[in-house]
């Protein structure tokens, strides 16, 4: 774990050095007298905002750092990608002698201008797209007696920028779908309970969900740490029943099992994820079994002993090219996957909210309607 952390830190600050250097070179084409020291100070503060936003800083400094980090992170990622693309095009142009040597200053200026315009345009679209929530529907046969409408949401990430405003839209969309049962598949919170600015309002919104068979949740990897107890209390007063490796009977027709996350950030008060096969011994084998398990990386452990897994976590990468990365990391990262030899039927949501950056590019926030029969 230490090597992973060191690698991420090295990549982050190394890529920021590259972006900062290229940005300074571009600004120098317009403002030759620009102060290198002033630029380094400003850029270093921007780069450190991501780190400072996770620290418990006084006097509202943490909120300011999180705000800067939320938008800067997306902008920096696309500056990095477009500067790489720009340098690759320039290199090809110089090797093919389409760009003369020494390279004219105007080439560096217009290349940098294109990078900035593209980055701003893409990020602005991503911010706009992150304010929208769509509905996705699936029909799944689990051998249920009759029909039931399950509404699945995951990754609300309450506490992140824009999450509480989005929650009102999400709850309204859930009620418009007339659910029989609502399942919240983890990452309800993001940066600890204390990051939720208006918990009473959020609680009232969750209480306003209408579902005859109730609202159930499991925890995700962000739901833990020092404020796990407050998170549990919040869900209880919000009318959301948390299932911690526990199951309930739904209308005597279906078993719903909620799993603890495999690796909650900051721990969960010493609680550990139980073995599924030990849990399954107490389940009614004659009824369909639906499992809420936040992270789809572990769905193969169910094999043929469950009928449907409801998951989230991946965000489908949230911003391009993240979707390529999640597609490589996870055998299944989004959508409906039918039963096969390795796993049961699975529905994976790309999330109702965003994490860290209030930006969606190539993906969407969604509320999922699953009609089970």
C-alpha positions in Angstrom: 0.0 0.0 0.0 2.9 2.4 0.8 4.4 1.8 -2.6 1.0 2.5 -4.3 0.7 5.8 -2.4 4.3 6.8 -3.3 3.7 6.0 -6.9 0.5 8.0 -7.0 2.2 11.0 -5.4 5.1 10.8 -7.8 2.9 10.6 -10.8 0.7 13.4 -9.6 3.5 15.9 -8.9 5.5 14.7 -11.9 2.6 15.4 -14.2 2.0 18.7 -12.5 5.6 19.7 -13.1 5.1 19.0 -16.8 1.8 20.9 -17.0 3.3 23.8 -15.0 6.4 24.0 -17.2 4.4 23.9 -20.4 1.9 26.5 -19.1 4.7 28.8 -18.1 6.4 28.4 -21.6 3.1 29.3 -23.2 2.4 32.3 -21.0 6.0 33.4 -21.8 5.1 33.7 -25.5 2.6 36.4 -24.5 4.2 37.9 -21.4 8.0 37.7 -21.7 8.5 39.5 -18.4 6.3 37.1 -16.4 7.8 36.3 -13.0 8.8 32.7 -12.7 8.7 32.9 -8.8 5.1 34.2 -8.8 4.0 31.5 -11.3 5.6 28.8 -9.2 3.9 30.0 -6.0 0.4 30.2 -7.7 0.8 26.9 -9.5 2.1 25.1 -6.4 -1.0 26.3 -4.4 -3.3 25.0 -7.1 -1.4 21.6 -7.2 -1.5 21.3 -3.4 -5.2 22.2 -3.2 -6.0 18.5 -3.9 -3.9 17.4 -0.9 -4.9 20.3 1.4 -8.6 19.6 0.7 -8.3 16.3 2.6 -6.7 17.8 5.7 -8.7 19.0 8.6 -7.8 22.8 8.3 -9.4 25.5 10.4 -11.3 28.7 9.6 -13.0 27.4 6.5 -9.7 26.9 4.7 -10.5 23.2 4.0 -13.7 24.2 2.2 -11.9 26.7 0.1 -9.2 24.1 -0.8 -11.8 21.5 -1.7 -13.6 24.0 -3.9 -10.3 24.8 -5.8 -9.3 21.1 -5.9 -12.7 20.1 -7.3 -12.4 22.2 -10.4 -8.6 22.4 -10.7 -8.2 18.6 -10.8 -10.4 18.2 -13.9 -8.7 21.2 -15.6 -5.2 19.9 -14.8 -6.0 16.4 -16.2 -7.1 17.8 -19.5 -4.2 20.3 -19.7 -1.9 17.3 -19.1 -3.6 15.2 -21.9 -3.8 18.0 -24.4 -0.3 19.2 -23.8 0.9 15.6 -24.4 -1.1 15.5 -27.6 0.2 18.9 -28.6 3.9 17.8 -28.0 3.3 14.6 -30.0 1.9 16.6 -32.9 4.8 19.1 -32.8 7.3 16.2 -32.6 5.8 14.5 -35.7 5.8 17.9 -37.5 9.4 18.5 -36.7 10.5 15.0 -37.7 8.6 15.3 -41.0 10.0 18.8 -41.4 6.5 20.3 -41.7 7.6 22.5 -38.8 10.9 24.3 -39.5 13.9 24.2 -37.1 14.4 26.2 -35.0 10.7 26.1 -34.2 9.0 29.5 -34.6 7.6 31.0 -31.4 4.2 31.3 -33.0 3.9 27.5 -33.1 4.4 27.2 -29.4 1.9 30.0 -28.9 -0.9 28.6 -31.0 -0.3 25.1 -29.7 -0.7 26.3 -26.1 -3.7 28.4 -27.0 -5.4 25.3 -28.5 -4.6 23.3 -25.4 -6.1 25.9 -23.1 -9.2 26.4 -25.3 -9.8 22.7 -25.5 -9.3 22.1 -21.8 -11.6 24.9 -20.8 -14.3 23.8 -23.3 -14.2 20.1 -22.2 -14.2 20.9 -18.5 -17.1 23.4 -18.9 -19.1 20.7 -20.8 -18.2 18.3 -18.0 -19.5 20.6 -15.3 -22.7 21.1 -17.2 -23.1 17.4 -17.8 -22.5 16.7 -14.1 -25.7 18.6 -13.2 -27.9 16.3 -15.2 -29.2 12.9 -14.0 -30.7 10.4 -16.4 -32.8 7.2 -15.9 -31.7 3.8 -17.1 -34.0 0.8 -17.1 -33.4 -3.0 -17.1 -35.7 -6.0 -17.1 -34.2 -9.0 -15.2 -35.6 -12.5 -14.7 -34.7 -13.8 -11.2 -37.5 -16.3 -10.9 -39.6 -13.9 -8.8 -43.3 -14.6 -8.1 -44.9 -11.7 -9.8 -43.1 -8.4 -10.6 -41.2 -5.9 -8.6 -39.8 -2.5 -9.5 -36.4 -1.9 -7.7 -34.8 1.5 -8.1 -31.1 1.4 -7.7 -28.9 4.4 -6.9 -25.2 4.4 -5.8 -22.4 6.8 -5.2 -24.4 9.8 -3.9 -21.1 11.0 -2.3 -22.9 13.4 0.0 -20.4 16.1 1.1 -18.8 16.5 -2.3 -19.4 19.7 -4.3 -22.9 19.9 -5.7 -24.0 16.6 -4.1 -26.7 18.0 -1.8 -28.3 20.1 -4.6 -28.3 17.0 -6.8 -29.9 14.9 -4.1 -33.2 16.8 -4.5 -33.3 15.9 -8.2 -32.4 12.3 -7.5 -35.1 11.8 -4.9 -37.7 13.4 -7.2 -36.7 11.0 -10.0 -36.8 8.0 -7.7 -40.4 8.9 -6.7 -41.4 9.4 -10.3 -40.4 5.8 -11.1 -42.9 4.5 -8.5 -40.5 2.0 -6.9 -41.6 -0.9 -4.8 -38.2 -1.1 -3.3 -35.2 1.3 -3.3 -31.6 0.1 -2.9 -28.7 2.5 -2.3 -25.5 0.5 -3.2 -22.8 2.3 -1.2 -20.7 5.5 -1.2 -23.5 7.4 0.4 -21.0 9.8 1.9 -17.6 11.0 0.5 -15.3 12.9 2.9 -16.8 11.9 6.2 -20.1 12.9 7.8 -18.9 16.3 8.8 -18.5 17.3 5.1 -22.3 17.2 4.6 -23.2 20.8 4.8 -27.0 20.4 5.4 -27.5 17.0 7.0 -31.0 17.7 8.2 -32.2 18.8 4.7 -30.5 15.7 3.2 -32.2 13.5 5.8 -35.6 15.0 5.1 -35.1 14.4 1.3 -34.3 10.7 1.9 -37.3 10.4 4.2 -39.5 11.7 1.4 -38.8 8.6 -0.8 -41.9 6.6 -1.3 -41.4 2.8 -1.6 -43.9 0.3 -0.1 -41.2 -2.3 0.7 -38.8 0.3 2.1 -35.4 1.9 1.4 -32.3 -0.2 2.1 -28.6 0.6 1.8 -25.2 -1.0 2.1 -21.9 0.9 2.8 -19.2 1.5 0.2 -15.5 2.2 0.6 -16.1 5.9 1.4 -18.6 5.1 4.1 -16.4 4.7 7.1 -13.7 6.2 9.2 -14.0 8.4 12.3 -17.6 9.4 11.6 -19.0 6.0 10.7 -21.3 6.1 13.8 -22.7 9.5 12.7 -23.3 8.1 9.2 -25.3 5.2 10.6 -27.3 7.5 12.8 -28.1 9.7 9.8 -29.4 6.8 7.8 -31.5 5.6 10.7 -33.3 9.0 11.1 -33.6 9.2 7.3 -35.7 6.1 7.1 -33.0 4.1 5.3 -32.2 0.7 6.7 -28.5 -0.2 6.5 -27.7 -3.8 5.9 -24.2 -4.7 7.2 -23.8 -8.3 6.0 -27.5 -8.7 6.9 -30.5 -9.8 5.0 -34.3 -9.0 5.0 -37.3 -10.8 3.5 -39.1 -8.6 1.0 -42.8 -9.3 0.8 -42.0 -13.0 1.5 -41.0 -13.2 -2.2 -37.4 -12.2 -2.2 -34.3 -12.1 0.0 -32.3 -8.8 0.0 -28.7 -9.0 1.3 -26.5 -6.0 1.9 -22.7 -6.5 2.2 -20.1 -4.7 4.1 -17.4 -3.2 1.8 -14.2 -5.1 1.4 -12.0 -2.2 2.3 -13.7 0.9 3.8 -11.5 3.9 4.0 -10.6 4.5 7.7 -12.2 1.2 8.7 -15.7 0.6 10.1 -15.2 0.3 13.9 -13.5 -3.0 13.6 -16.2 -4.6 11.6 -15.0 -7.0 8.9 -16.8 -8.3 5.8 -18.1 -11.8 6.4 -17.7 -14.8 4.1 -20.7 -15.0 1.8 -20.9 -18.8 2.1 -21.3 -18.5 5.8 -24.0 -15.8 5.3 -25.8 -17.9 2.7 -26.4 -20.7 5.1 -29.1 -18.6 6.8 -30.8 -17.6 3.6 -34.0 -19.2 2.3 -32.7 -21.1 -0.7 -36.2 -21.3 -2.1 -36.5 -17.6 -2.8 -34.6 -15.3 -5.2 -31.6 -13.7 -3.6 -30.7 -10.1 -4.5 -27.4 -8.7 -3.1 -26.2 -5.1 -2.7 -22.5 -5.1 -3.0 -20.8 -1.7 -3.7 -17.7 -2.9 -5.4 -18.2 -5.2 -8.5 -14.6 -6.5 -8.2 -15.9 -9.2 -5.9 -19.0 -10.5 -7.7 -17.3 -13.8 -8.7 -17.5 -15.0 -5.1 -21.3 -15.4 -5.4 -21.1 -17.7 -8.4 -24.5 -19.4 -8.8 -25.6 -18.8 -5.2 -27.2 -15.4 -5.8 -29.7 -14.3 -8.5 -28.8 -10.7 -8.9 -26.0 -8.4 -7.7 -26.6 -4.6 -7.5 -23.4 -2.6 -7.5 -21.8 0.8 -8.2 -18.3 2.1 -7.3 -16.7 2.4 -10.7 -18.4 5.6 -11.9 -17.6 4.1 -15.3 -14.4 6.2 -14.9 -16.4 9.5 -14.5 -14.3 11.4 -17.0 -12.7 10.2 -20.3 -10.3 8.4 -20.5 -11.3 7.0 -17.1 -13.8 4.7 -18.7 -10.9 2.9 -20.6 -9.1 2.5 -17.3 -12.1 1.0 -15.4 -12.8 -1.3 -18.3 -9.3 -2.7 -17.9 -9.4 -2.9 -14.1 -12.8 -4.5 -13.7 -14.0 -7.5 -15.6 -17.4 -5.7 -15.5 -17.6 -2.0 -14.9 -21.0 -0.9 -16.1 -24.5 -2.0 -17.1 -26.4 -5.2 -17.1 -24.4 -8.5 -17.4 -26.3 -11.8 -17.8 -25.5 -14.8 -15.8 -22.5 -16.9 -16.9 -20.2 -19.5 -15.5 -18.2 -17.0 -13.5 -20.9 -14.7 -12.0 -24.6 -14.3 -11.5 -26.7 -11.6 -13.1 -25.3 -8.1 -12.3 -26.5 -4.5 -12.6 -23.7 -2.0 -12.1 -24.6 1.7 -11.9 -22.2 4.4 -13.0 -23.4 6.4 -10.0 -26.0 9.0 -9.2 -23.3 11.5 -8.2 -19.7 12.5 -8.8 -16.6 12.0 -6.7 -13.9 14.7 -6.1 -14.6 16.6 -9.3 -18.2 17.8 -10.2 -17.5 16.8 -13.8 -18.8 14.1 -16.0 -17.3 13.5 -19.5 -18.3 10.5 -21.5 -20.4 9.2 -18.6 -23.6 10.3 -16.8 -25.2 10.5 -13.4 -28.0 8.0 -13.3 -30.9 6.5 -11.4 -31.5 2.9 -12.4 -34.9 1.2 -12.6 -34.7 -2.6 -12.4 -37.9 -4.5 -13.1 -37.4 -8.0 -11.7 -39.7 -11.0 -12.5 
